[in-house]
Amino acid sequence: MPQRRQHLYICTTWLPRLLSGENSCEWAVRFKVHYRDWDKPPSDFDQAQWLLGHTALLNRQRRGWESRGHRGLVEGKNAFRLRGKTATLAALDDCGATIIDVKTGQERP
């Protein structure tokens, strides 16, 4: 059973698909903003296999950037949460960084 959040929560990773038109269901994002701990439908997705491939790709990309003199950080090491009166916005720190979004799943627009 979904639990109503005490404070609205917006994760920036939910927005690109909505803003680009890839996902036109505004209700889905609104639901996640207001609720947490909902039951997800069963899936045959192999998370362990995906995680192994994604981590390997991420590490190769980071090592490549570091070999060219850049500092490489992975998601979570540079994250922040801004808690306002209306909602919480979770995003990366605005530090003039180049964000490389490593994908191993199905190609999307």
C-alpha positions as CSV (number, residue, x, y, z in Angstrom):
1,M,0.0,0.0,0.0
2,P,1.5,3.4,-1.0
3,Q,2.4,5.7,1.9
4,R,1.7,9.4,1.5
5,R,4.9,11.4,1.8
6,Q,5.0,13.9,4.7
7,H,6.9,16.3,2.4
8,L,6.7,16.4,-1.4
9,Y,9.8,14.8,-3.1
10,I,11.0,15.4,-6.6
11,C,13.9,13.5,-8.0
12,T,15.4,15.1,-11.1
13,T,15.8,11.8,-12.8
14,W,12.0,11.5,-13.1
15,L,11.7,14.7,-15.2
16,P,13.7,14.2,-18.5
17,R,11.3,11.6,-19.9
18,L,8.3,13.7,-19.1
19,L,9.9,16.9,-20.4
20,S,11.1,15.3,-23.6
21,G,7.7,13.8,-24.4
22,E,9.0,10.2,-24.1
23,N,6.7,9.7,-21.2
24,S,3.5,11.7,-21.5
25,C,1.9,10.4,-18.2
26,E,2.1,13.4,-15.9
27,W,0.1,11.4,-13.3
28,A,3.0,8.9,-12.8
29,V,5.4,11.6,-11.8
30,R,2.8,13.3,-9.6
31,F,2.1,10.0,-7.9
32,K,5.8,9.5,-7.1
33,V,6.0,13.1,-5.8
34,H,3.2,12.4,-3.3
35,Y,3.6,8.7,-2.4
36,R,6.4,6.2,-1.6
37,D,6.6,2.5,-0.9
38,W,4.1,1.3,-3.6
39,D,4.0,-2.2,-4.9
40,K,5.6,-2.6,-8.3
41,P,4.4,-5.1,-10.8
42,P,6.5,-8.3,-11.3
43,S,9.2,-8.2,-13.9
44,D,11.6,-10.7,-15.5
45,F,14.4,-8.0,-15.5
46,D,17.7,-9.5,-14.3
47,Q,19.0,-6.7,-12.1
48,A,22.2,-8.6,-11.1
49,Q,23.2,-9.0,-14.7
50,W,22.3,-5.4,-15.5
51,L,24.2,-4.1,-12.5
52,L,27.4,-6.0,-13.5
53,G,27.3,-4.6,-17.1
54,H,26.4,-1.1,-15.9
55,T,29.1,-1.0,-13.3
56,A,31.8,-2.2,-15.8
57,L,30.7,0.4,-18.3
58,L,30.7,3.1,-15.7
59,N,34.1,2.3,-14.5
60,R,35.6,2.2,-18.0
61,Q,34.1,5.7,-18.7
62,R,35.3,7.1,-15.4
63,R,38.9,5.7,-15.9
64,G,38.9,7.2,-19.4
65,W,38.0,10.7,-18.1
66,E,40.5,10.4,-15.3
67,S,43.2,9.4,-17.7
68,R,42.6,12.7,-19.5
69,G,43.1,14.7,-16.3
70,H,39.5,15.0,-15.1
71,R,38.2,14.1,-11.7
72,G,35.6,11.2,-12.0
73,L,32.8,11.0,-9.5
74,V,29.9,8.5,-9.7
75,E,26.3,9.3,-8.8
76,G,25.7,9.5,-5.1
77,K,29.1,10.9,-4.3
78,N,28.1,14.3,-5.4
79,A,24.3,14.4,-4.8
80,F,22.3,16.7,-2.7
81,R,18.7,17.2,-1.5
82,L,17.2,20.6,-1.3
83,R,14.3,20.6,1.1
84,G,12.0,23.5,0.6
85,K,8.6,24.5,2.0
86,T,6.7,22.7,-0.8
87,A,8.9,19.9,-1.9
88,T,12.4,18.3,-1.9
89,L,14.4,18.5,-5.1
90,A,17.2,15.9,-5.4
91,A,19.9,16.6,-7.9
92,L,23.6,16.8,-8.5
93,D,25.7,19.6,-7.1
94,D,26.0,22.6,-9.5
95,C,29.7,22.7,-9.8
96,G,30.3,23.2,-13.5
97,A,30.7,19.5,-14.0
98,T,30.2,17.5,-17.2
99,I,27.6,14.8,-16.5
100,I,28.0,11.6,-18.4
101,D,24.9,9.5,-18.3
102,V,26.0,5.9,-18.8
103,K,23.3,3.6,-20.2
104,T,23.2,-0.1,-20.7
105,G,19.5,-0.7,-21.4
106,Q,17.3,-0.1,-24.4
107,E,18.2,2.9,-26.5
108,R,15.7,5.8,-26.0
109,P,15.3,9.2,-27.8
